Amino acid sequence: MVGRAGGGAAVGDSPRFPRIIGGVFGISPMTTVQITISDALAKEAAAEGLLEPGSIEAILRERLAAARIAKMQATRQKLAAAGTSPMTAEEIEAEIQAYRAERRRAAGA
């Protein structure tokens, strides 16, 4: 189960509490997560300190980083299998300039 810490409306859901992008003073809005695991697993994890908020956050960040790396590696393998060569710095710059020119044309239309 996922919900807002403290319950109630989230910041940004009312005119009284406007949404603040990036949180306040570098603190991100928090979400409460409830999990259901066996008592034995909970006791073992608690004994190792794995149920502490900092530990859970670190575990999630590590898994998310690993997932991003795996996706990037899969994409690299697909590109290699397709036989496409990497773009040169000049080709990338030309694509950026073309995109910007198109945006300027669309804005002026």
ChimeraX attribute file (.defattr): number of C-alpha atoms within 10 A of each C-alpha:
attribute: neighborCount
match mode: 1-to-1
recipient: residues
	/A:1	7
	/A:2	9
	/A:3	13
	/A:4	14
	/A:5	13
	/A:6	10
	/A:7	9
	/A:8	9
	/A:9	11
	/A:10	17
	/A:11	15
	/A:12	12
	/A:13	11
	/A:14	10
	/A:15	8
	/A:16	8
	/A:17	11
	/A:18	11
	/A:19	15
	/A:20	11
	/A:21	10
	/A:22	10
	/A:23	12
	/A:24	10
	/A:25	6
	/A:26	8
	/A:27	8
	/A:28	11
	/A:29	15
	/A:30	12
	/A:31	13
	/A:32	11
	/A:33	10
	/A:34	9
	/A:35	6
	/A:36	7
	/A:37	9
	/A:38	7
	/A:39	9
	/A:40	9
	/A:41	10
	/A:42	14
	/A:43	14
	/A:44	12
	/A:45	13
	/A:46	12
	/A:47	10
	/A:48	11
	/A:49	13
	/A:50	17
	/A:51	15
	/A:52	12
	/A:53	10
	/A:54	11
	/A:55	13
	/A:56	13
	/A:57	13
	/A:58	13
	/A:59	13
	/A:60	12
	/A:61	12
	/A:62	12
	/A:63	12
	/A:64	12
	/A:65	12
	/A:66	12
	/A:67	12
	/A:68	12
	/A:69	12
	/A:70	12
	/A:71	12
	/A:72	12
	/A:73	12
	/A:74	12
	/A:75	12
	/A:76	12
	/A:77	12
	/A:78	12
	/A:79	13
	/A:80	12
	/A:81	9
	/A:82	9
	/A:83	9
	/A:84	9
	/A:85	8
	/A:86	10
	/A:87	9
	/A:88	9
	/A:89	9
	/A:90	9
	/A:91	11
	/A:92	12
	/A:93	12
	/A:94	12
	/A:95	12
	/A:96	12
	/A:97	12
	/A:98	12
	/A:99	12
	/A:100	12
	/A:101	12
	/A:102	12
	/A:103	12
	/A:104	11
	/A:105	10
	/A:106	9
	/A:107	8
	/A:108	7
	/A:109	6
